[in-house]
Amino acid sequence: MSEQAPPYAPLPLVSSLAPDPSSTPSPNPTLVLPNPVFPNKRKRTGFRRKVPSGAPAAHAPSPVAPSQPPPPASAADDIIVINREPTAEAVTALTAGFPADSLTDEEIEAGVVSDVGGIEQVNYILIRNHLLCRWRETYNSWLAKEPFATLIPPHCEHLLTAAYSFLVSNSYINFGVAPAIKERIPKEPTRPTTVIVVGAGLAGLAAARQLVAFGFKVIVLEGRKRCGGRVYTKKMEGGGRMAAADLGGSVLTGTFGNPLGIVAKQLGLPMHKIRDKCPLYRPDGSPVDPEVDKNVEITFNKLLDKSSNLRASMGEVAVDVSLGAALETLRQADGGVSTQEEMNLFNWHLANLEYANAGLLSRLSLAFWDQDDPYDMGGDHCFLPGGNGKLVQALAENVAIVYERTVHTIRYGGDGVQVVVNGGQVYEGDMALCTVPLGVLKNGGIKFVPELPQRKLDSIKRLGFGLLNKVSMLFPHVFWSTDLDTFGHLVEDPRRRGEFFLFYSYATVAGGPLLMALVAGEAAHNFETTPPTDAVSSVLQILRGIYEPQGIEVPDPLQSVCTRWGTDSFSLGSYSHVAVGASGDDYDILAESVGDGRLFFAGEATTRRYPATMHGAFISGLREAANMTLHANARAAKNKVDKSPSTNTQACAAILTDLFRQPDLEFGSFSVIFGGKASDPKSPAILKVELGASRKKNAAEGVKTEQNHSNKLLFQQLQSHFNQQQQLYVYTLLSRQQAMELREVRGGDDMRLHYLCEKLGVKLVGRKGLGPGADAVIASIKAERNRGRTRPGPSKLKKSLKPNVAAS
């Protein structure tokens, strides 16, 4: 079995980020970052990624207010020096979801800097990272802006204001349940706006708390008799024993950037690292030969790597192929699994993969099943002693929640929203946030009036929503080994490979001798109709087969609980995955607001970066609290917010993506599509710039970048890993002539960006910032291309996988 990945290497200190005085400053300098170990997606305990443990937290000079004397005022084109460890702060920002050396789309849209890609952007990022890192260290205190003013040169004060405002309004800092945070919450609403939140899961609770803190009147409608949604800690007891069982979400996956980890720290709750040791047992209960186990795991990982290569070679065709079909085809071709025991082990790994994705491998997209891997939060995977219900309880404190209110209709329009619950009672408000699970949306459990846009309905249909079930058992005493947190069991029938395939020991965290058996894949669906007594008997048979040959008696449990998440009317499943035909874009579409900023959506199935996680649900709630505040502010100022795109804008965005698949002009990180007549130099053009790709493409062009930082190679490795997946693009409108002039600029992408912004005076914006003027240009280019297709293009031959194989 694989060992734990090594910890992060010590972060090298960088004494200054100012340019080398002996070199000419680059017009688009970069941050210097270390090269952290990135995760492996084959962790034995069912997580998609294996993350190194023992990584040091990012450092900052002092725990409270900055004490470093201010540097002398710099010229406007100098990179400021805030502290001596910007590399560590950059890694902290990376774990929080920020790109390595560029702005997020949200930051660009917020206009945090006037010059995207320039020195101002670098200084903003340094300030942003410093604020973020400081609050991570002082999470029990309210981080104020004023103490940092002494560190910032006068010409950068506006960047401090922009960074602080962005981090606070988007809940990257100053959130949670610490007393210093709670005392800032107004006792009465300070705004005339009422928000209705549908669902009291982690997304709904996170949004509600932030909206109350922002001054809104908030009411939460919850169909159950409890809050937490798919996070449910049940108190189990019997025979004088007691334990807390997490029947739903149970693992904090990564602690470095995880906001729920911060909430746990604010509550003073310890976190128990899930240990890597996970012995496997044969169907007869005897232990698996460690050497055979290791060899099959190596084979399995190699096949996963080959499946990645296969999808790369297949191109767009991979969208219509399942991961299960690809793995089975590759396994048959590889021949590395031959004996029955090896096949049982291989099927165990497949079950583990189905657990990680809550979906059958035969339905997982080969192209995009792991699209969220680049955004993994580093750190250990942990249990929370006493259960995650402690987080839920703290987040629900002083939030107005009305229980047993099952929502069946949401009406939205220009005047506000109406939410109709069981019994016909109607709740009226200015805005509504829908946080119900994807399974409920798929089932049509809520009627929307008017109907949701077709693109959102299509995404709801395309995304997968799978199933994981559990058998939780409280025993009179611990009879299993206490030096491990997990162990696995093999079966010979591949159709039952996910049946009680993995056991979690909660004895060290639940307060009593608690053992949990997991049911994944096809077995999880069959489990829904299995009588609980039969399920518990099957589990006990497995446990007695393992321990009684060792002379250990396995007693009957004092209490047992079997979950049925698939038939739970408030969830209808466990968590989302990218199914065949879907992509990460569908998460973004599901997150879009509708009704001109009246109806919003949150939940784990609305975040492409962190789907199928508790922290993903929590973050999505914070995100929508920020979005709703933005719309409320704009409405109060009688402005229209671009973040709520019209149907036409959404259509143009899709067309724009299509058009840039075949750009008219391409050089370095720049691509251009032309409109109008080729003979007219003033005809319109749309330019797309891929941020973060300039160093890679400069190297390909043989351009020597003028950066002399000692960590540049490490930065480039990190940047290559992150930004290739991040795919952050900015756009602008310009003329054909300007585009041709830009192509002729020598010196690589850095010089082109400098020419574009300084010489041409062009401002780069996010896609949504192009505005309605660009929509007309996009439509005309699309029409012109359609007219120009006088001959059909060559047909694409699909690479077929064997039709007679399936993973499950």
N, C-alpha and C positions, 0 to 999 in steps of 0.2 A: 504494500500500500504506500501511497505517496506520503512523504513527510511534509511538515509545515514549511512553507516558503521562508527563506531567510528574511530577517528584518531589513528595514531600510538601512542603506549605508549612511554614515554620519553626513549631515549636510555641511558642505564646505561654506566657510564664511566669505562673504563678499564685502570688502571694506567700503566700496563705493560703486554706485551705478553711473557716475558721471563719465562722459566719454573720455577716452585717452587723449590728453592734450596734444599728443604728437600726431593724432590722426584727424582727418576731416570728419566732423559730425555727420552721421547718416540722417537723412530726412525722415526716416521711419525706424528709430531705434527700438530694440526689443528688451524685454525683461530677461534676466538671466535666471534660469531655473535649474534645479538638480534633476536627476533622472530617477524617480522613485520606481520601485518594483511594481509592475502592474499585475492585476489579479489574474488568476487562472480559473476558468469557468468550470472546473471539474471537482469542486470540493465534495468530499464524500458525503457530508451530512445534508446534501440536497440543495445547496445553494449553487447558483450558476457560476459563481466565481470564487476562487480561492484567494484570500487576501493575506498578506504578510502580517505577522503579529509583532508587537514590540516596537512599532514605529514611533519615534519621538514626536511629541506634539510640537507644533510650530512655536518658536520662541519670540518673546518680546522683552524689552529691557526691564519693565516693572509691572507689578500686578494691578496698579490702579491708574493714576494719572501719569502721563509722560513726564519724565524728568530730564530728558536730554536737552541741553541748551540749543537754541535755534541756530541754524547755520546762517552765514551771511547771505543777504539777498542775492539771488542768482539772476542772470539774464534770462529773458523769456525763452531762450532756446537751450537752456541747461536742464539736465535731469536732476531733480532734487534728491537730497539724501535725508531720509527720515530716521533711519536707524542703521545698524550694522548687519542686519540679518534679513534682507529682502527676499532671499531665496526661500527661507523657511516660511515667511509670510505668504509668498506666492503659492507654495504647496498647500497651505491652509485654505487659501482662496480657491484653489483647484478642487479640493475636496468639497467645498461648499457649492460647486457647480459653475464657477467662473472659468472662462477660457484661459489658456496659458498666458497669452500676451495680447489679447484683443478684448473688445467690449462684447457684452451680450447684446442680442437684438433688442432687448428691453432697455438697456442703457443707451443704445443708439437712438431709439425712439424717444427716450426721455430727454435727449439733447444734453447729456452730461458734459460733453466737450463740443467745441465749435469746429475742431479739426480732427476728423477721424483718421487715425494712422500716424499722427504727428507726435511731436514732443509733448504737447499738452495731454494727449492720450496716455502716454507713458507715466507722466506725473500723476494723472488722475488714478491710474491703476495702482501705483505705489501707495497713494493716500488711501484708496479704497481697501487695499489688502491690509494696510496697517490698522485701520479702524476695525476691520473684521477680526483680525487676529487678537487685538486688544480685548474686544468684547468676548471672544471665546475664552479668554483667561479670567475675565471679570463678569462671568455670566450671571452672578447673583446681584449685580449692581446695574443701575441705569447708566449707560455710556453717554456722556454729554459731549457736545462738539467743542465747547469753549476751551477745555484744557489742551486741545491739540493745536490751537491757533499759534502757539509759540513755536511750534516745530515747522510751520509752513511759511515760506517766503511770501511777502505781500502780493506778488503777482499770481500766486496760486491759491489765494484765499477762496476764490470762487469755486475752485476744484474741491476744496474741503467741504464747502457748503453743498455742492452737487453730490459728492460721494456720500456724505452723511445723510442727506435727504433721501437719496435713492435706497440706501441700506435700511433706513428706518421705515420708509413707506412700503418697502417690499419685504419687510420682516426678516431681513438677514441678521439684524441685531435688535436688542431690546424687546425680545419676545419671551413668552414662557410664563412661569408661575412663581418666580422668585418674589418675595415680599416687596422688594424695591421696584419691581415691574408692576405688580398688582396695585400698589399705591398710586400709580400714575393713571389708573383706569378711572374715568369720570363716574361719579356716583349716579348721575342722571345724564340722559342723552344730551349732547350739545348740538346735534343736527336735527333738522325736521324730517329726516329720511328714515323710513321703516324698511327693514330687510327681513324677509322670511327665509329661513334655512330649512331645507327639506332633508332630514337625516341627521342623527346625532352620533355618527361615527367619527373617526379621527379627522376627516376632512371637514365635516360640519362643525365640530367643536373648535378646531383651529381657526376656521374662518369667523365663527361667531365671537370668539374671544377677541380677535384682532379688530373686528368691526365695532364691538363695544368699546374697545380702547380708542378707536378712531372717532367715537362720539355718536355712532348710529344707535337707533333703537332696534333691537334684534329679538326675534322669537324663533325658536327651533322646534320643528314638528317631527316627532319620532314615532314610528309605528309600533315599536316594541315597548315592553314595560321597563326597559333599561336603556342606557346609552352605551356607546362603544361600537355598535354594529358588528362587524366581523372580528373585532377584538373583544373577546369575552373570557374573563377569568371567573371560573366557577369554584365555589368553596365546596370541597368534598370532605365528608367526615363519616366516621363509623368506628366502633370499638375503641373509643378514646383517642383515635387518631384523626388528624385534620391536615388538609393540604390545599393549596391554591393551584388549580389546573387551567392552563391557557388552552381553551378548546378551539380558538381561532388563531389569529396572528400571534406568534409566540417568540420570534427571534428578531432581535435588533441586528440587522445585517450591515455591519460596518459602523464604527464608532467615531472615526475622525471628523467627518462632516455631518454626522447624523443629528438633526435638530432634536429628535426624541431623546438622544443621548444627553443633550444639554438639559432638557426638561427633567430627565432622571437625576442629573447632577444637582439641579436646583432643588429637587425634593430630597436630596441627600441619600438617594438610593444607590447601593453598590450594583455593579454589573458583573455577572459571572461569565467568563470566557468559556465558550463551548470547546472542550478539548478535542484534538484531532484523532485521538485513538478510537478506532471503530472496527473491532473484530467482526468477522463474518462467520456464520454457521451454516452448514449444509442442511438439506431438508431433513436428514435424520438427527440433527442436533449436534453433530461432531464439528469441531472447528475446521475451517478451510485452511489448507496448506498456505502459509504466507507467501511462498515463492510463486505458487500458481496464481494466487490473488494479485501479486505484484505484476506478473506477466500479462494477465488479462487486462488489468487497469492500464498498462502501457499500450496495449493493443487498442483498447477503447479510445484513449486519448489521441492515438495516431489516426484513428478513423474519423474522429471529430476534426482533426486538422485537415485530413483529406477532403472531408465534406466542405470545409471552407474553400479549399482550392477548387473543388468541383463547382461550387456556386459561382466563383469568380470566372471560371471558364464558360459557364452557361449564360452569363449575362442576365438579361431580363427574363429569360425562360425560367430561371430559378424561382421566380415569384409564384409559379404555378406548381411547384414540386414540394413535397413534404420532407422534413428532416428525417423522418422515419424511413421513407422509401430510399433516400440517399444512403443512410447508414447501413441498411440491410443489403443494398446492392454492393456497397463497398466491402462489407463483411464477407459476402460470398466470394467476391473477387480476391480478397486478401488471403483468406484461408488461415488466418492466425488463430481462429477459435475452432477447435475440432472435437474435443472430448465433451461428454455430457456435462461434466463439472465446469469446464470452461464456458460452455454455453449458458449454464445457470448463472455463473458469475457475470457474464456479459449482459444477460437479461436483468440482473440486479442493477447494473449501471444504467441501463435504459430506464428502469423504474425510477431510479434516483433523478434522472433527467426529467422525467415526467412529473415528479414531485416539484422540482425547481420551477417548472413552467405551468403547473396545474393544468396540463393538457396532454392529450394523446400525441405521441410522436407522429402518428399518421396524419395529424391535423396541424402540426407546427410548421411554419414557413421555413423552408431551407434558406431562403434569401435573408430573412430578417428576424429569425427566432431570438438572436442574441444582440439585437440592435442597441440595447441599452448598456451593454458591457462597458463601453468607454467611460460611463458616468458613475461607475461603482465608487462608493465611499469607502476609502481605505479603513483599515483597522480590524479589530476582532469581531466575530459574530458572538452575540451574548444573549443569555437569559437574564431577565430581571427578577431577582428574588421577590417572591410574593405575587408575581404575575403582572402583566401589562395593564391589568385593571387599575392599578395604582396611578398610571399615567392618565387613563380615562377619567378617573374620579377627580384628579386634580384639574384637568382641563375643563371639566363640566361645572366646577365650582362657580357659583354666582351667575351662571348662564341660564337664561329663561328657556326651559325645555318643557314642552307639553307632550306627555307620553300617550301611547295608544291612539295616535292620530295617524291613520293610514291615508296618505295622499293618493287620490285617484285622478285628479285633474289639475293642470296648471294653465291658467289663461294669462297671456302677456300681450302688452301693446304699448302704445305711446303714452298712456296715462298711468301705467303701473302694472301690477300683477294681482291676480286672484288665485288663491290656492284652496282647492276644495278637498275636504277630508271625508272619511267615513261618517255617515249620518247626515251629510249634506252641509255641514258647517263650513263657512267660507272665511278665510283669512285674507285680508287685503294689505298690500304694501306697495312700496315704490320699486323694489327690486326683489328678485328671488334667486336663491342659490340651490340648485339641485345636486345632491351628493349621493343619490341612490346608486347601488352597485350596477355594473354593466348588465348583469343577469336580469335585473328588473327592467332595464331599458329594452333589452332584447325581447323580453316577454310582453312588452307593451303594457306593463303594469300601471303606467301613468299616461293619461291622455293629455297631449299638449294642444292648446288652441291659441293661435293657428298651429298647424302641424309643423314639426321641425323641418328645417331646410333639407333637401334631398341628400346633399353631401354628408350631412350629419347622420341621417338615417342609414346611408350606405356604409359609413364607418362603423356604426353600431352593429350592423349586420356582418361586416368583414372581420372585425376583431374577435378573437376567441375568448371564451370565459369558461375556465375548466374547474376541476373539482379535486379537493383533497379532504379526506375524512380521518378521524382519529378515534381510538379506543383508549380512554383514560381510566386507569385502575389504581385505587388506593389499597395498599396491602398492610397487613399487621406489622410487618417489618421488612427491612431491605435484605433481600436474598441474593441480589446481583452485585457485581463488583462496583465499588464506589470510586475507583480510580479512572472511570470513564463516564462520558455523558451519552454515548451512542453505541449501539451494536446492531448488526444486520442479520437477516435471515433469507436464505435462498429457497426458491421453489423450482420444481421441474417443469411445470406447465407454464409456458410463456404468457398465456392469457391471464395468469394469476400472479405475474411477476411483481406487481405492486401491492399485493395483499400482505399486510403486516411485514413489509420488507425492511422497515427501519424502526428501532425502538429508541425513545428518548428517556433518559433517566433524569427525573426532576427532584431526586431525593435531596440534593444539596441546595435547592432553591425554592422548593414548594412548601417547605415547612413540615413535610411528612414523607413517608415511603411511597412516592408516586411514580408510576411507569406509564409511558404513553406509546402506543403502537400506531404507526401511520399506514394509511391506505391510499395509494396513488394510482393514476392511470385508469385503465379499464376496470380494475378491481374496485376503484373508488365509486364508480357508477353502480356496479353490482351490489356494493355494500349498502347502498341506499335502501334496498328491499330485504336485506338480511336481518332476521330477528336478532335483537341485541344479545339474547342468551346464547345463540349459536355463535355470534361473533366473539364473545368473551370466551366461550369454550374452545374455539379455534386458537385464540391467543394463548390460553393456558396450556394447550397441547404443545404449542411451539416452545413455550418457556420450560415446560417439564422435560421436553426432549433435549433441551440444551443443558439444564442444570441438574436433573436427577442422576444422569450418568456420573456427575461429579460428586454425588453424595449430598446434594443440596435439595432440601424439600421445598417445593413451591406451594405456598398456601393459597386458598381461595381469596379473592379480593374482598375487602370490606364494602367497597362501593365501586361501581363501574358506570361509565357514561359513554355512549356512542353518539358521535355527531352525525347530522344529516343535512349538511350545508346545501346539497343539491335540491332538496325539497323544502328548504326554509323559504317561505314566501317573501321574506325581506332581503334575500340575497340571491337565491337560485344559482348558487355556485360559490366558488372560493376566491379566485383572482384571475386577472386577465393575462392573455398571451397573444403574440402575433401569429394568427392562423394563416394557412395557405391563402394567398390572394390579398392579404393585408400587408401593411407596412407601418413604420413608426409615425408616418404622417397621420394615420388614423387617430392616434392618441391626441395629436394637436387639433385635429378637426373636432374631436369630441369635446375638447376644452374650450372651443370658441363660444363666445356669448351670442345670443340672438335677440331679436326684438329691439334693436338700437340701444343695447346696453340695459335691458330690463331683466333678462333671464340668463343666468350664468351656470357653469357646470364645474364640479370638482370631484375628486376621488382618484383612487390609484389608476383607474383606466383612462384618466385625462392627462397623464404625465408620461411623455415618451422617454424621459430620462430615468425615472424611478418607478416603473409600473410594478404591480404585484408585490409591493412592499408597504409596511406601515408608515415609514417615513415619507414615501411617495404620496400617500393619502394626506398626511399632515402638511407637507409642503404645498400640495395643490390647494388646500384650504387657505393657507397664507397667501398664495398667489392670487386667488380670486378675491380675497379681502382687499388686496392692493388694486386689482382691476375695478372692483365695484366702487372703491373710493375715487379712483380716477374718473369714472363715468359720472359719479355724483357731483364731483367738483366741477366737471365740464358742464353738466346740466345746469348747475347753479349759476355758472358764468355764461350760460346759453351758448356753449360751444359744442360742436359735434366731435366725438372722439374717434380717431382713425382705428382704434383697437377693436371696434365693433364693425367689421367690414360689411359693406352691402353685398347683396347677391352678385352684383356686377363686379365688384372688386374681388370677391372670392373666385369668380370665374376667370378674371384676368390674371390672378395669381397662378392658377393652374395652367393657363395658356402660356404665361411667361416661362414657367418651368419647362414646358414642352418645347418652346421656341429655342431655349438655350441648350437643348440637347444637340442642336445643329447650328452653332453660332456662325455668323457670316465672317467673323474675324476673330482670331485667337492668338494671344501673345502673352507669355508668362502667366500670371494669375488673372489676366484680363480677358474677357470675351465680349463681343459686340454683336448686336443684331441691328440691321438697318431697315429703315422705312423710307417711303418716297422713292424718287427716281435716283438711279445711280449717278446720273449726270449732274445732279444738283448737290453742290457741296454743303448747302445749308439744310438738306433734308434731315429729319430726326433720326437719332440712333439711341439705343439703350445700352449702357455699359454695365457689366457685372464684374465685381472684383471679389476674389476669394481671399479673405483675410487669413493670415497664418500660413499661406502657401508660398509666400514670396521667397523665403530662404531656400526651400526645396527647389523651386523653379529657377532661382538665380544660379544655384549650383549646376543645374542641368544645362544652363546657358553658358556656363563657364565664367560667371560674374563673381568677382571677389567682393564680398560685403565688407564694409569698413567697420567691423566690430572686432575689438581686440580683447573681449572678456575671456577670462580663462575657462569659464564654464560653458562656452558657446556650444561645444559638441554635445554636452549633456542636455543643454536646453533644446537643441535641435532634435534629439532623440525623443524627448518628452513632447515637444511640439508636434512632431510627426505622428506620434501615437494619438494625441488628443485632437489636434485640429483637423486631421484627415477625417475623423469621425464627426467632429463638431460641424463642419461644413457651414461656416458662417459667411454669408455673402452680403455685400452692400452694393447699391445701385446708384445710377444717376442718369439723367437725360442730357444729351449733348448732340452736336451736329456731326454729320458724316466727316466733315473736314477735320474737326477736333479729334475724332477717333483715329483718323489716319495720321495726324500729327503725333498723337500719343504713341502710336505703334513705332514711330521712328526714334523715339527718345532712347538714348543709350544709357547703360549703367544698371540695367535690371529693374525689377519692380519697385525698389525703393525710390529710384530716380523718377520712375513714371508716376508714382503716387505724389511725389513732391511737385512734379510738373502739373499734374492734374489739379491739385489743391492750390498751389501757389501761383502758377502761371495762368491757368485757365479759370481759377477762382471757383471751381466746382465743389459742391458739398455732397459727400456720399451719405446715403441714408439707407435704412432698412427697407425691405420690400414694401411694407405698408406705408412707408413715407414717400413713395413716388407720387402718390396723389392721383386725382382723376384725370389730369392732363396726360399722364403716362398710359392710363387705361385706353384712351383713344388711339395712341400710337401702337400699343400692343394689338388692339383689335385690327388695325389697318395692316400691320405686318402679317398677322395670321391670315387675313383675307387674301393678301397678295401672294403668300406662299401656297394657299389653296388653289388660287388661279394658275399658279406656275407649275402645278403638278400635271403635266400633260402625259407622263408615262408612269406606270406603277413602278415602284422600286423593287429591287430583288427580294424575293421571299426569304424569310428566315427559317432555316431548318431547325426544328427543336431537337435538342439532345434528349433522347428518351431514356428513362430508367426502366428497369424490367417491370412490366405491368403486373406480374404475378406475385410480387413481394409486398409486404407491408410490415410496418414496425409494430403494429398492435391491432 
